[in-house]
Amino acid sequence: MSIGSIVTILIIAVLFIFIITIFIRAFRFQPELLPAKLPGTYTIPRAKAADDLAAMIRCKTVSYRDEALVDRAEFAKFVHLLAERFPLIHQTCTREQIGPAGLLYHWKGKQSRSPLVMMAHYDVVPADEERWERPAFGGLIEDGVLWGRGTLDTKGTLCGILEAVEQLIGDSFVPEQDIYLSFGGDEELDGESCIAIVRWFEEKGIKPGMVVDEGGAIVEGVFPGIGSACAMVGISEKGTVNIECSMEGEGGHASTPPTHTIIGQLSSAVVRLESHPFPAEFTPAVAAMFDTLGRHSGLAVKLIFANLWCFLPLLKLVCRKAGGELNAMMRTTCAVTRMEGSKAYNILPPYATIGLNLRLLGSSTISSALDHLRKVMKNDKINLRLVSGMEASICSDTSGAEWATLKQVIHTTWPDILIAPYLMMGASDSRHYCRITDRVYRFSAMQLSKEERAMIHGHNERIPLESFYKTIEFYLRLIEAYKA
């Protein structure tokens, strides 16, 4: 037998072993067993709950960057409303107003060792009311749907938390661990209230056992090959950075331009940035999501996600070509969002800028991102100024009892859905709690269609009351189940 024949046989054998291996791994790539359901059912006072949420919506707690536009009387009205609508909470729990607009309730439990923190925010973004089909702050209930700014983001979950606590206090329930309700009134502005609340915890030496805030919801169509709805629980957040890139020139008349104007040079830098993206990185949060959801997919998808040891480079390439959310999960992103130059067509600007919004992933930091930009732009005349920024959060633990309890509560409340960790693209107040605990979970306890998700910060925000009642049920179970 010739050497060539032997080599051919070896290649075929290796290829055969490779194919057999990836198929065996794919067939073994099976879903984890679902947790046992928790016992018990709840009777929710539906009319009261709906009326409470409608009253919250009528408080125009709108956040603006310009403080002169903020109606502080509406914020005070909201705080007074809570005391009026939830008397048992205000008789049983202590309440502190912390920071510019923070509210922190403390419900004393049997133990203080590992408290549960449940979060929400009561400020909302502005509403262009002329483009709404129903009044944005009317709290209108029609055909079983409650309309209004904040129903989804996040007065709905805030009200759900309070309804659950009020009901359990009325039933003489005492939680196993201390429970804190942490509500911010400036989350939409990345404000100081949650920072001040976390500082309060630090000064008291209190380390939460688990923090639950807004984040992922129960959604459909989140992963190829999966038809059922899935509860997406954020276990990490990307960092957010705003950078201004500027150049100075001599200006002058546009009839005698230089070979390369400062806007032209900035534009060239933009092209280089978009042509040389940040390197792909497979973070623990994304790996956990792929591992969980990949097990529920069809064979073709399983072949990839069960064998990332060989298909990961291909996956990274596909993500880069696809762009959008899939690409954003795999790398730090850089979006050019602003460009300013001359105010007139026939004048060369003496000063021009572009604005960049970066979302930091994994090992990327503000410092390393700035280094990457300078290296890719290749123009020392471009000045980079950090406008604002925060680093990516840590990745929360998914191996402990807290995560298991959260999954069990979700599974009991919505039995027919999948549950998966994921990486949050946006930012929430809960990132500040990562300073004092590694068990921060971002989950908006409601089932949302694609249309409903688009209403968040958009027009015609509204919530089906049946979804809202499920939110209350979720918090009732979470409070009763949390033992730590």
C-alpha positions as CSV (number, residue, x, y, z in Angstrom):
1,M,0.0,0.0,0.0
2,S,1.4,3.4,-1.0
3,I,2.0,6.2,1.4
4,G,-0.6,8.2,-0.4
5,S,-3.2,5.5,0.2
6,I,-2.3,5.3,3.9
7,V,-2.7,9.1,4.3
8,T,-6.1,9.0,2.5
9,I,-7.2,6.2,4.9
10,L,-6.0,8.2,7.9
11,I,-7.8,11.3,6.7
12,I,-11.0,9.4,6.2
13,A,-10.7,7.7,9.6
14,V,-10.1,11.1,11.4
15,L,-13.0,12.6,9.5
16,F,-15.2,9.7,10.5
17,I,-14.2,9.9,14.2
18,F,-14.8,13.7,14.1
19,I,-18.3,13.2,12.6
20,I,-19.2,10.5,15.1
21,T,-17.9,12.6,18.0
22,I,-19.9,15.7,17.2
23,F,-23.1,13.7,16.7
24,I,-22.6,11.8,20.0
25,R,-22.1,15.1,21.8
26,A,-25.2,16.5,20.1
27,F,-27.3,13.6,21.2
28,R,-26.0,13.9,24.7
29,F,-26.7,17.6,24.7
30,Q,-30.0,17.3,26.5
31,P,-32.1,19.8,28.6
32,E,-31.7,19.9,32.3
33,L,-34.6,18.5,34.3
34,L,-37.1,21.2,35.3
35,P,-37.4,22.0,39.0
36,A,-40.3,20.7,41.0
37,K,-43.3,23.0,41.2
38,L,-43.9,24.8,44.5
39,P,-47.2,24.0,46.3
40,G,-50.0,26.5,46.9
41,T,-52.3,28.8,45.0
42,Y,-53.2,32.4,45.5
43,T,-56.3,34.5,45.4
44,I,-55.4,37.9,44.2
45,P,-57.7,40.9,44.8
46,R,-57.8,41.8,41.2
47,A,-60.0,44.9,41.2
48,K,-57.9,46.5,43.9
49,A,-54.6,45.7,42.2
50,A,-55.8,47.1,38.9
51,D,-57.1,50.2,40.5
52,D,-53.8,50.7,42.4
53,L,-51.7,50.4,39.2
54,A,-54.1,52.8,37.4
55,A,-53.6,55.3,40.2
56,M,-49.8,55.0,39.9
57,I,-50.0,55.6,36.2
58,R,-51.9,58.8,36.7
59,C,-48.9,60.2,38.6
60,K,-46.8,61.9,36.0
61,T,-43.4,61.0,37.4
62,V,-41.5,61.9,34.2
63,S,-37.7,62.2,34.3
64,Y,-36.0,64.9,32.3
65,R,-32.3,65.8,32.0
66,D,-33.4,69.3,32.5
67,E,-34.5,69.6,36.2
68,A,-36.6,72.6,35.3
69,L,-39.0,70.3,33.4
70,V,-39.5,67.9,36.2
71,D,-42.7,68.2,38.2
72,R,-41.6,67.2,41.7
73,A,-45.2,67.6,43.0
74,E,-46.0,64.5,40.9
75,F,-43.2,62.5,42.5
76,A,-44.4,63.6,46.0
77,K,-47.9,62.6,45.0
78,F,-46.7,59.1,44.0
79,V,-44.9,58.6,47.4
80,H,-48.1,59.8,49.2
81,L,-50.1,57.4,47.1
82,L,-48.1,54.4,48.2
83,A,-48.8,55.2,51.9
84,E,-52.5,55.6,51.1
85,R,-52.9,52.4,49.0
86,F,-50.7,50.1,51.0
87,P,-51.4,50.8,54.7
88,L,-50.2,47.5,56.1
89,I,-46.8,47.9,54.5
90,H,-46.4,51.3,56.0
91,Q,-47.5,50.1,59.4
92,T,-45.2,47.0,59.4
93,C,-42.1,48.1,57.4
94,T,-39.8,51.0,57.9
95,R,-39.3,53.4,54.9
96,E,-36.4,55.7,54.2
97,Q,-36.1,58.2,51.5
98,I,-32.5,58.0,50.3
99,G,-30.7,60.0,47.7
100,P,-32.6,62.4,45.3
101,A,-35.6,60.1,44.8
102,G,-34.9,56.7,46.4
103,L,-37.4,54.7,48.5
104,L,-36.1,51.8,50.7
105,Y,-38.6,49.7,52.6
106,H,-37.4,47.2,55.2
107,W,-39.6,44.2,56.1
108,K,-38.2,42.4,59.1
109,G,-37.9,38.7,58.7
110,K,-37.0,35.8,61.0
111,Q,-33.3,36.2,60.1
112,S,-31.1,39.1,58.7
113,R,-28.3,36.9,57.4
114,S,-29.1,36.9,53.7
115,P,-31.8,39.5,52.8
116,L,-33.8,39.6,49.6
117,V,-33.9,42.8,47.7
118,M,-36.7,43.4,45.2
119,M,-36.3,46.4,42.9
120,A,-38.2,48.6,40.5
121,H,-38.3,52.3,39.5
122,Y,-41.2,54.7,39.5
123,D,-39.9,57.4,37.2
124,V,-40.8,57.1,33.5
125,V,-39.6,58.5,30.2
126,P,-41.6,61.3,28.5
127,A,-44.6,60.4,26.3
128,D,-45.5,62.1,23.0
129,E,-49.1,62.1,23.9
130,E,-50.3,63.2,20.5
131,R,-49.2,59.9,19.1
132,W,-50.9,57.8,21.7
133,E,-54.3,56.1,20.9
134,R,-55.2,56.5,24.6
135,P,-54.1,59.0,27.3
136,A,-50.6,58.3,28.3
137,F,-51.3,59.1,32.0
138,G,-55.0,58.4,32.1
139,G,-54.7,54.9,33.7
140,L,-57.5,53.8,31.4
141,I,-58.7,50.2,31.6
142,E,-60.3,49.0,28.4
143,D,-61.1,45.4,27.4
144,G,-58.9,44.0,30.1
145,V,-55.9,46.1,29.2
146,L,-54.4,49.0,31.3
147,W,-53.0,51.8,29.2
148,G,-50.3,54.2,30.3
149,R,-46.7,55.2,30.5
150,G,-44.9,53.0,33.0
151,T,-47.2,50.0,32.9
152,L,-44.3,47.9,31.6
153,D,-41.3,50.1,32.7
154,T,-41.6,49.6,35.6
155,K,-44.6,50.7,37.7
156,G,-46.2,47.3,36.8
157,T,-43.5,45.4,38.6
158,L,-43.4,47.9,41.4
159,C,-47.1,47.6,42.0
160,G,-46.8,43.8,41.8
161,I,-44.2,43.8,44.5
162,L,-46.3,46.0,46.8
163,E,-49.5,44.0,46.2
164,A,-47.7,40.8,47.1
165,V,-46.2,42.2,50.3
166,E,-49.4,43.9,51.4
167,Q,-51.3,40.6,50.9
168,L,-48.8,38.5,52.8
169,I,-48.6,40.9,55.7
170,G,-52.4,40.8,55.8
171,D,-52.1,37.0,56.1
172,S,-49.7,37.4,59.0
173,F,-46.8,35.9,57.0
174,V,-43.3,36.6,58.3
175,P,-40.5,36.1,55.7
176,E,-37.6,33.8,56.6
177,Q,-35.1,36.5,55.7
178,D,-35.3,40.3,55.8
179,I,-36.8,41.8,52.7
180,Y,-36.0,45.2,51.2
181,L,-38.0,47.0,48.6
182,S,-35.6,49.2,46.7
183,F,-37.4,51.8,44.4
184,G,-35.6,54.4,42.4
185,G,-37.1,57.7,41.1
186,D,-34.3,58.6,38.6
187,E,-33.4,55.3,36.9
188,E,-34.2,56.6,33.5
189,L,-31.5,59.3,34.0
190,D,-28.8,56.8,35.4
191,G,-29.4,58.9,38.5
192,E,-27.9,58.9,42.0
193,S,-30.7,57.3,44.0
194,C,-29.8,53.7,43.6
195,I,-26.1,54.5,44.2
196,A,-27.1,56.1,47.5
197,I,-29.2,53.1,48.5
198,V,-26.4,50.7,47.8
199,R,-24.1,53.0,49.8
200,W,-26.6,52.7,52.7
201,F,-26.3,48.9,52.5
202,E,-22.5,49.2,52.5
203,E,-22.5,51.5,55.5
204,K,-24.8,49.1,57.5
205,G,-22.7,46.1,56.5
206,I,-25.6,44.4,54.9
207,K,-24.9,42.0,52.0
208,P,-28.0,40.9,50.1
209,G,-28.4,37.3,49.4
210,M,-30.3,38.0,46.2
211,V,-31.4,41.0,44.2
212,V,-34.2,40.9,41.6
213,D,-34.7,43.8,39.2
214,E,-36.2,44.6,35.8
215,G,-34.5,43.0,32.8
216,G,-35.5,40.1,30.6
217,A,-39.1,39.0,30.3
218,I,-41.0,35.9,29.0
219,V,-40.6,36.2,25.3
220,E,-40.9,34.1,22.1
221,G,-38.5,33.6,19.2
222,V,-35.3,34.3,21.2
223,F,-33.3,31.4,19.8
224,P,-33.1,29.4,16.5
225,G,-35.1,26.2,16.6
226,I,-37.1,27.0,19.7
227,G,-40.8,27.6,19.4
228,S,-41.8,27.9,23.0
229,A,-41.6,31.0,25.1
230,C,-38.6,31.5,27.3
231,A,-38.0,33.4,30.5
232,M,-34.8,35.4,29.9
233,V,-33.0,36.3,33.2
234,G,-30.2,38.7,32.9
235,I,-27.1,37.7,34.9
236,S,-24.8,40.3,33.5
237,E,-25.0,43.8,31.9
238,K,-22.8,45.4,29.3
239,G,-21.1,48.6,30.2
240,T,-22.1,51.9,28.6
241,V,-19.7,54.5,27.4
242,N,-20.2,57.8,25.5
243,I,-17.2,59.3,23.8
244,E,-16.7,62.5,21.9
245,C,-14.1,62.5,19.1
246,S,-13.2,66.0,18.0
247,M,-10.8,67.8,15.6
248,E,-9.8,71.4,15.1
249,G,-9.1,73.1,11.9
250,E,-8.6,76.6,10.4
251,G,-12.0,76.9,9.0
252,G,-12.5,79.2,6.0
253,H,-14.5,79.3,2.9
254,A,-15.6,76.1,1.3
255,S,-14.5,77.3,-2.2
256,T,-10.8,76.6,-1.3
257,P,-10.9,73.4,0.8
258,P,-7.8,71.5,2.0
259,T,-7.1,68.1,0.6
260,H,-8.7,66.5,3.7
261,T,-11.2,68.5,5.8
262,I,-11.5,67.7,9.5
263,I,-15.0,66.2,8.8
264,G,-13.4,64.1,6.0
265,Q,-10.8,62.9,8.5
266,L,-13.4,62.1,11.1
267,S,-15.4,60.2,8.5
268,S,-12.4,58.2,7.5
269,A,-11.9,57.3,11.2
270,V,-15.6,56.2,11.3
271,V,-15.1,53.9,8.3
272,R,-12.0,52.4,10.0
273,L,-14.0,51.8,13.3
274,E,-16.8,50.1,11.5
275,S,-14.3,48.0,9.5
276,H,-12.3,46.9,12.5
277,P,-14.8,45.9,15.2
278,F,-13.7,44.9,18.7
279,P,-12.7,41.2,18.9
280,A,-15.3,38.6,19.7
281,E,-15.4,37.3,23.2
282,F,-17.4,34.4,24.6
283,T,-18.5,35.6,28.1
284,P,-19.9,33.3,30.8
285,A,-23.4,34.9,30.5
286,V,-23.6,34.2,26.8
287,A,-22.1,30.7,27.2
288,A,-24.7,30.0,29.8
289,M,-27.5,31.1,27.5
290,F,-26.2,29.1,24.5
291,D,-25.7,26.0,26.7
292,T,-29.3,26.3,28.1
293,L,-31.2,27.1,25.0
294,G,-29.1,25.0,22.7
295,R,-30.2,21.9,24.5
296,H,-33.8,22.6,23.5
297,S,-33.0,23.2,19.8
298,G,-33.2,20.9,16.8
299,L,-30.3,18.6,15.8
300,A,-28.7,21.0,13.4
301,V,-28.4,23.7,16.1
302,K,-27.4,21.2,18.7
303,L,-24.5,20.1,16.5
304,I,-23.1,23.6,16.8
305,F,-23.7,24.4,20.4
306,A,-22.8,21.0,21.7
307,N,-19.4,21.3,19.9
308,L,-18.3,24.9,20.4
309,W,-14.8,23.5,21.0
310,C,-14.6,23.4,17.2
311,F,-17.4,25.6,15.9
312,L,-16.9,28.7,18.1
313,P,-14.8,30.5,15.4
314,L,-17.5,29.9,12.9
315,L,-20.1,31.1,15.4
316,K,-18.2,34.3,15.9
317,L,-17.9,34.9,12.2
318,V,-21.6,34.3,11.7
319,C,-22.4,36.8,14.5
320,R,-20.2,39.5,13.0
321,K,-21.9,39.1,9.6
322,A,-25.4,39.0,11.0
323,G,-24.9,42.1,13.2
324,G,-27.7,43.2,15.5
325,E,-28.3,41.5,18.9
326,L,-26.5,38.3,18.1
327,N,-23.3,40.2,17.2
328,A,-23.7,42.5,20.3
329,M,-23.7,39.4,22.5
330,M,-20.3,38.4,21.3
331,R,-18.3,41.7,21.3
332,T,-18.0,45.2,22.6
333,T,-19.9,47.4,20.1
334,C,-19.3,50.9,18.9
335,A,-22.1,52.9,17.3
336,V,-21.5,56.3,15.7
337,T,-24.6,58.3,16.9
338,R,-23.7,62.0,16.4
339,M,-21.8,64.2,14.0
340,E,-21.5,68.0,14.1
341,G,-19.6,70.5,11.9
342,S,-20.4,73.7,10.2
343,K,-23.8,75.4,10.4
344,A,-23.6,76.4,6.7
345,Y,-22.9,74.6,3.5
346,N,-20.2,77.0,2.3
347,I,-18.2,77.3,5.4
348,L,-15.4,75.0,6.6
349,P,-15.9,74.2,10.3
350,P,-13.0,75.2,12.6
351,Y,-14.2,72.5,14.9
352,A,-16.0,69.2,14.3
353,T,-17.1,66.2,16.4
354,I,-18.5,62.7,16.2
355,G,-20.3,61.0,19.1
356,L,-19.7,57.3,19.9
357,N,-21.8,55.0,22.1
358,L,-19.9,51.9,23.2
359,R,-21.4,48.9,25.0
360,L,-18.6,47.1,26.8
361,L,-18.4,43.3,27.0
362,G,-16.5,41.0,29.2
363,S,-12.8,42.0,29.6
364,S,-13.3,45.3,27.8
365,T,-12.9,48.3,30.1
366,I,-13.2,52.0,29.4
367,S,-9.5,52.4,29.3
368,S,-8.9,49.4,26.9
369,A,-11.8,50.6,24.7
370,L,-10.2,54.1,24.4
371,D,-6.9,52.4,23.5
372,H,-8.6,50.3,20.8
373,L,-10.3,53.4,19.3
374,R,-7.0,55.3,19.1
375,K,-5.2,52.3,17.5
376,V,-7.9,51.8,14.9
377,M,-8.5,55.5,14.0
378,K,-4.7,56.1,13.3
379,N,-5.0,59.8,13.6
380,D,-3.2,61.6,16.5
381,K,-5.0,64.8,15.7
382,I,-8.4,63.4,16.8
383,N,-9.0,64.1,20.4
384,L,-11.0,61.6,22.4
385,R,-13.0,62.8,25.4
386,L,-14.8,60.5,27.8
387,V,-18.3,62.0,28.3
388,S,-19.7,59.4,30.6
389,G,-19.2,55.7,31.2
390,M,-19.6,52.7,33.4
391,E,-17.9,49.4,33.3
392,A,-19.6,46.1,32.4
393,S,-21.1,44.4,35.5
394,I,-19.9,41.1,37.0
395,C,-21.6,37.9,36.0
396,S,-23.9,36.6,38.7
397,D,-23.8,33.2,40.2
398,T,-26.0,30.5,38.7
399,S,-24.9,27.5,40.8
400,G,-26.4,28.4,44.2
401,A,-29.7,28.0,46.0
402,E,-30.8,31.6,45.1
403,W,-30.7,30.9,41.4
404,A,-32.4,27.5,41.9
405,T,-35.2,29.2,43.9
406,L,-35.7,31.8,41.2
407,K,-36.0,29.2,38.5
408,Q,-38.5,27.2,40.7
409,V,-40.6,30.2,41.2
410,I,-40.7,31.1,37.5
411,H,-41.4,27.5,36.5
412,T,-44.3,27.3,39.0
413,T,-45.8,30.5,37.8
414,W,-45.4,29.9,34.1
415,P,-45.1,26.0,33.8
416,D,-44.9,25.7,30.0
417,I,-41.9,28.0,29.4
418,L,-38.1,27.6,29.3
419,I,-35.8,29.5,31.6
420,A,-32.4,30.7,30.5
421,P,-29.7,33.2,31.7
422,Y,-28.6,35.9,29.3
423,L,-26.6,39.0,28.8
424,M,-28.4,42.3,29.1
425,M,-27.6,44.9,26.4
426,G,-29.1,47.8,28.3
427,A,-28.3,49.1,31.8
428,S,-30.4,48.9,34.9
429,D,-30.1,50.3,38.4
430,S,-29.3,46.8,39.7
431,R,-25.7,47.1,38.3
432,H,-24.9,49.1,41.4
433,Y,-25.7,46.2,43.7
434,C,-22.9,44.2,42.0
435,R,-20.6,46.0,44.4
436,I,-22.1,44.1,47.3
437,T,-23.4,40.8,45.9
438,D,-22.8,38.4,43.0
439,R,-26.4,37.3,42.9
440,V,-28.2,40.0,40.9
441,Y,-30.9,38.7,38.6
442,R,-32.7,40.9,36.1
443,F,-36.1,39.6,35.3
444,S,-39.3,41.6,34.5
445,A,-41.9,39.1,35.7
446,M,-44.4,39.3,32.8
447,Q,-45.0,37.6,29.5
448,L,-44.5,40.1,26.6
449,S,-45.2,39.9,22.9
450,K,-42.9,41.5,20.4
451,E,-45.4,44.3,20.0
452,E,-45.6,44.9,23.7
453,R,-41.8,45.0,24.1
454,A,-41.7,47.6,21.4
455,M,-44.0,49.8,23.5
456,I,-41.4,50.2,26.3
457,H,-40.2,53.8,25.8
458,G,-42.5,53.9,22.8
459,H,-46.1,54.8,22.1
460,N,-49.2,53.2,23.5
461,E,-47.5,51.4,26.4
462,R,-50.0,49.1,28.0
463,I,-50.3,45.8,29.9
464,P,-53.0,43.1,29.8
465,L,-54.3,42.8,33.3
466,E,-54.0,39.0,33.2
467,S,-50.2,39.5,32.7
468,F,-50.1,41.9,35.6
469,Y,-51.9,39.5,37.9
470,K,-49.3,36.9,37.0
471,T,-46.6,39.4,38.1
472,I,-48.2,39.6,41.5
473,E,-48.4,35.8,41.7
474,F,-44.7,35.6,40.9
475,Y,-43.7,38.0,43.8
476,L,-46.0,36.2,46.2
477,R,-44.2,32.9,45.4
478,L,-40.7,34.5,45.5
479,I,-41.2,36.0,48.9
480,E,-42.6,32.7,50.4
481,A,-40.0,30.5,48.7
482,Y,-36.9,32.6,49.5
483,K,-35.0,30.9,52.4
484,A,-31.3,31.5,51.7
